[in-house]
């Protein structure tokens, strides 16, 4: 019984300690939203859903991240912890339209 209580407590603690989750959607070669505000000083889980039929690459020199996301699929990118500030990102295959910024506050 003690082991069961301990395991339950450990699982509950890990659930509360999970990284906060944020979402970006790629549609018609654009990111939505184009501005995403996240907490500074905390690691986050960014899920990028590509609704287009063609692949797109999430690229950010500011965040030191690159990830190709196949058409009609999603990818998870872990970011941070970030200092307060702005971090630009683009869709490398459609840089003219696929732009955005993550703002850490």
N, C-alpha and C positions, 0 to 999 in steps of 0.2 A: 504494500500500500504506500509506504514512504517513497519508493522508487517511482510509482505512478504519479504521485503528487509533485515530486521533483521534476520529472519529465514534463508534466503539464505546465509547470511554472517556467521551465526553460523555453518551451515552445511559445508560450504567451509573451515572454520577454523578447524573444527574437522577432515576433510579429510586430511588436511595438517599435523595435529598433530598425525596421526596414527603411531603406532609402525612400524619400518622397518621390512620387512618380509624376512626371509631366509628359504631355503629348504634343507632337507636331504632326500635321497632316500635309502631305504633298498632293496637290490636286491641280491639274492644268499647269504643271511646271511652276507652281508657286507654293511657298510654305504658308501654312495657316496654323496659328497666328504668326505674324511677322515679328512680333515682339513677345517674348516670354520672360516673365519675372519669376526669379527663384530666390530662395534664401541664401545669403552669403554665409560662408563658413560651414556649409553642409553638403555632403555628397548627394547627388540626385541621380535618379534613373530616368533617362529620356527615351521615350518610345516614339519612333518615327514611323508613321504609316504612309506608305506610298500607294495612293489610289490610282495613279496613272498606270498605263499599260507598259510604259518604258521604264528602265532603271534610272535611278538618280543617285548621285553621291553627295551625302552630307559631308561638307568639308568646312573646317574652321581652323585657321592658323592660330587664332587667339586661344582656342581650347586644346590645340594639338590633337585634333580628332579628324579621321576620315573613315567613312563607312559607305559602301555601295549598298543600296537597297533595291532589290529587284522589283520590277513592276508587280502591282497587286500583292505586296507583302509588307511586313513590318520588321524593324530592327530595334534592338535595345542598345543604348549607348550610355555608359556611366560617366558622369562628369563631376569634377570637383573633389574636395571642397574649393569653392571659388572665393576670391577676395571681392569686395564690393566693386562693381564696375560693369562695363559693357563688353560683350564678347560677340563679334560678328560671325555669321556663318552663311554659306551659300550652297546652292545645288550646283556642283561643278559642271554638270552637263547642260545646265540652263542658267548660267550666271546672270543673264540680263533680267530674268524674271524671278528666279528662286533665290531670294535674299531674306535675311532676318538677323535678329540680335537677341541674345540672352542677356538679361540684366539681373545681376546679383545685388540684392539689397540686404 
